[in-house]
Amino acid sequence: MTFLSVNRRVVALLAVIVPLLILMVYVALRSGPLAPIPVTATVVAERAITPSLFGIGTVTSRYTYRIGPTAAGRIKQVAVQVGDRVQQGQLLGEMDPVDLDDRIAAQGAALKRAESIIQAAEAQVREASARKAYAENQANRYEQLLQARAVSEETVAAKRQERQVTEAGLAAARANHDAARQELARVRADREGLIQQRANLRLLAPVGGLVAARNADPGTTVVAGQSVVEVIDPASLWIHVRFDQLRVSGLRAGLTAQIVLRSREGVPLSGRVLRVEPMADAVTEETLAKVTLAALPKRLPSLGELAEVTVALSALPAAPAVPNASIQRVDGRLGVWLLAADRLRFAPVKVGAVDLEGWTQIRDGLKAGDRVIVYSQRALNSRSRVKVVERLEGVSP
Amino acid sequence: MISLAGRDILHAWGKFVFTGVGLGLLIGVTLTMAGVYRGMVDDARVLLDNSSADLWVVQQDTLGPYAEPSSLYDDTYRAILGMPGVDRAANITYLTMQVRQGQRDVRAMIVGVVPGGPGEPGQPGYLIAGRQITRSHYEAVADLATGFKLGDELQIRRNRYRVVGLTRRMVSSGGDPMVFIPLKDAQEAQFLKDNDAIAQQRRRTAENPAFNRPGVPGLLEAVLASQSVNPFVNAVLVQVKPGFIPEEVAEPIRRWKRLQVYTRAQMEEILIGKLIATAAKQIGMFLVILAIVSAAIVAFIIYTLTLGKIREIAVLKLIGTRNRTIAAMILQQALGLGLIGFVVGKIAATFWAPIFPKYVLLEPADAVRGFVGVMVICALASVLAIRAALKVDPAEAIGG
């Protein structure tokens, strides 16, 4: 009886103590430094990767026509509003001509006067010609009379002199006529010039396009070169893209690109790299490129809108590749943790091309069939005990 | 020979075990408190480990980037790369803020890293899912503690980021989980004002006649453009070439680049000695008091347990049991109680530690220290109990 009761108590006590001890051993081995680190592993396989570049750009137009006066002045009218489509040569606006019209009118009057002066000069020429013809006749007649000894030598000399005077008079009249013609040409040219200037105050569209900005309104005084209206050619929209210089190798004109506009997420547009700018941005450390859209969307994107551009480079031949999560730097060397017979070994590698999904080609240090660690619960070292699992704790499938 | 202690325990095993469990829970709390303290210090250390840097280059006369704000021009790293002994240098920004995801937001430290491939300074050292950042914009690697999943869209300021990778134990010194995003985006998040502020600033500048003169077209645009630049980072992380001592590399940078440079040891001193010092002392103080209180409770329990058996001890004395035997019985019981208490405490602490919102680090050394402490306290307490037991008059066994 006593023995049994004691025995029962021993069993009960053991029933408490033994599970506790088992739990303790489990806790000691499964947590803390003695616990194996859960990791996931993958087998290195030959993989052809297609590296891509990712850049951010803004929509800009290739040609922007900033139209404004060539001399300072006040705006008389602006004929278009932002968003208007304009034809080549269409009037966009006009500068206030101030006294230009009056000056043109003055020049018109001056032109008429010059024409009258010409008529007067022509009359003078005709008069001088008539005088000269009469004086020549008189002189000839008196010459003949002199030969017949009918008039005196002196009278003939007087007639000769008259002839010479009328000749000089004719020359003077002709010169006057010439001067009047030149004057007319000058006045006409002056007037033409003023008319040209007047026309220059009219702001015309140099090309057909879209009014993108209206920077000043009637009454504003603008200086020479300041734009009043900006016209863009919608067909010339392109994307000014910036790529981080770190990964830009392989970028060249002609590559296809996928463009996602910020306003139209989920609707990728296709495009093409038009050119890589020879000048990179030294401050932001970015390489610049222009990407054109293959087809313009019906609703035009706004200028300055943000766009994400992904440029696909040409596919590379197959080579051993690993996810970039498996590449680590240990003691200054880049490498991966190789798993061989449940032992960890750090294998330094030389990395090659990377694609946007993180696949990294290994140029040296690994071969297909090697087993490498991809994810780990903690940082690893060569003495770490690991346990390969399908998926790490806390990560949803 | 029969074990007196064993027989006594068996006699009232329920009481013994439950007392042990109660004691254990108390020890568990003490161990957890030690874990909270260690976790705090570890958060600071892990922050330094994760940046995988040998040197931190920060603004002159600051304790940046963790303990004080620091800002450097983002091309400073080029000059540092040219210094002797520098192997790699990378810009980094830190910004603690609320990160929105759907309807909820999470307090996180946004780390802007140069997306230069794995192993670069500042990049998360290891992942538990997904991949490292490959695009130079709008991708994020988040710590598991943020609760984000692969493919989630985060909103940081005005931009949206896709979670492409998950990592673990990447926290700020305050224990906030980290979210890694590309540097250029982080600079924007940190230094770019919100849209309203930008619009107001533009209007203010446009109204200022000094910047908007009629005779100088383009001046206003130039001024506006110069107002919205963000060429700053918080620090430059430097890895030194093998064979160089970090301090040797740091000194020329301090001297010639006129920047503050901290080595790993100095940074640890700043973080643990300055940044978390008060909080750690607070927890430390609490730990000390808890340890003293636990010790007192353990001692009292053992003492009262012994006093509860005073009649039985008197009987033992009456039948001529030696003092040594009685003392050994009490000591063995006390140590047994301590052992059960420690085991229960250790198990309890291990199981509830992961539930804590901040990291609780249960160090094996702490456990060993705790074990020794519990055993010593039990032994000391049993000494008091033994003294009381030995003083018992055997006559008490018969008397009332």
HADDOCK unambig.tbl for C-alpha pairs under 7 A between the chains (distance, minus, plus):
assign (segid A and resid 9 and name CA) (segid B and resid 10 and name CA) 6.02 0.50 0.50
assign (segid A and resid 10 and name CA) (segid B and resid 10 and name CA) 6.59 0.50 0.50
assign (segid A and resid 13 and name CA) (segid B and resid 13 and name CA) 6.51 0.50 0.50
assign (segid A and resid 24 and name CA) (segid B and resid 343 and name CA) 6.34 0.50 0.50
assign (segid A and resid 24 and name CA) (segid B and resid 347 and name CA) 6.14 0.50 0.50
assign (segid A and resid 27 and name CA) (segid B and resid 347 and name CA) 6.51 0.50 0.50
assign (segid A and resid 32 and name CA) (segid B and resid 363 and name CA) 6.91 0.50 0.50
assign (segid A and resid 32 and name CA) (segid B and resid 364 and name CA) 6.82 0.50 0.50
assign (segid A and resid 54 and name CA) (segid B and resid 135 and name CA) 5.62 0.50 0.50
assign (segid A and resid 54 and name CA) (segid B and resid 136 and name CA) 6.72 0.50 0.50
assign (segid A and resid 223 and name CA) (segid B and resid 215 and name CA) 6.36 0.50 0.50
assign (segid A and resid 226 and name CA) (segid B and resid 217 and name CA) 6.14 0.50 0.50
assign (segid A and resid 244 and name CA) (segid B and resid 136 and name CA) 6.60 0.50 0.50
assign (segid A and resid 246 and name CA) (segid B and resid 116 and name CA) 6.66 0.50 0.50
assign (segid A and resid 323 and name CA) (segid B and resid 131 and name CA) 6.98 0.50 0.50
assign (segid A and resid 324 and name CA) (segid B and resid 118 and name CA) 6.62 0.50 0.50
assign (segid A and resid 324 and name CA) (segid B and resid 131 and name CA) 6.16 0.50 0.50
assign (segid A and resid 324 and name CA) (segid B and resid 132 and name CA) 6.23 0.50 0.50
assign (segid A and resid 325 and name CA) (segid B and resid 126 and name CA) 6.69 0.50 0.50
assign (segid A and resid 325 and name CA) (segid B and resid 127 and name CA) 6.03 0.50 0.50
assign (segid A and resid 325 and name CA) (segid B and resid 131 and name CA) 5.17 0.50 0.50
assign (segid A and resid 325 and name CA) (segid B and resid 132 and name CA) 5.84 0.50 0.50
assign (segid A and resid 327 and name CA) (segid B and resid 118 and name CA) 6.01 0.50 0.50
assign (segid A and resid 328 and name CA) (segid B and resid 118 and name CA) 6.11 0.50 0.50
assign (segid A and resid 328 and name CA) (segid B and resid 119 and name CA) 5.28 0.50 0.50
assign (segid A and resid 328 and name CA) (segid B and resid 125 and name CA) 6.64 0.50 0.50
assign (segid A and resid 329 and name CA) (segid B and resid 119 and name CA) 4.63 0.50 0.50
assign (segid A and resid 334 and name CA) (segid B and resid 119 and name CA) 6.73 0.50 0.50
assign (segid A and resid 356 and name CA) (segid B and resid 134 and name CA) 5.47 0.50 0.50
assign (segid A and resid 356 and name CA) (segid B and resid 135 and name CA) 6.58 0.50 0.50
assign (segid A and resid 358 and name CA) (segid B and resid 131 and name CA) 6.00 0.50 0.50
assign (segid A and resid 358 and name CA) (segid B and resid 132 and name CA) 6.74 0.50 0.50
assign (segid A and resid 358 and name CA) (segid B and resid 134 and name CA) 6.33 0.50 0.50
assign (segid A and resid 375 and name CA) (segid B and resid 126 and name CA) 6.73 0.50 0.50
assign (segid A and resid 375 and name CA) (segid B and resid 127 and name CA) 5.26 0.50 0.50
assign (segid A and resid 375 and name CA) (segid B and resid 128 and name CA) 4.56 0.50 0.50
assign (segid A and resid 375 and name CA) (segid B and resid 129 and name CA) 6.30 0.50 0.50
assign (segid A and resid 376 and name CA) (segid B and resid 126 and name CA) 6.63 0.50 0.50
assign (segid A and resid 376 and name CA) (segid B and resid 127 and name CA) 6.44 0.50 0.50
assign (segid A and resid 376 and name CA) (segid B and resid 128 and name CA) 5.58 0.50 0.50
assign (segid A and resid 377 and name CA) (segid B and resid 128 and name CA) 6.19 0.50 0.50
assign (segid A and resid 377 and name CA) (segid B and resid 168 and name CA) 6.96 0.50 0.50
assign (segid A and resid 379 and name CA) (segid B and resid 126 and name CA) 6.35 0.50 0.50
assign (segid A and resid 392 and name CA) (segid B and resid 128 and name CA) 6.37 0.50 0.50
assign (segid A and resid 395 and name CA) (segid B and resid 129 and name CA) 6.98 0.50 0.50
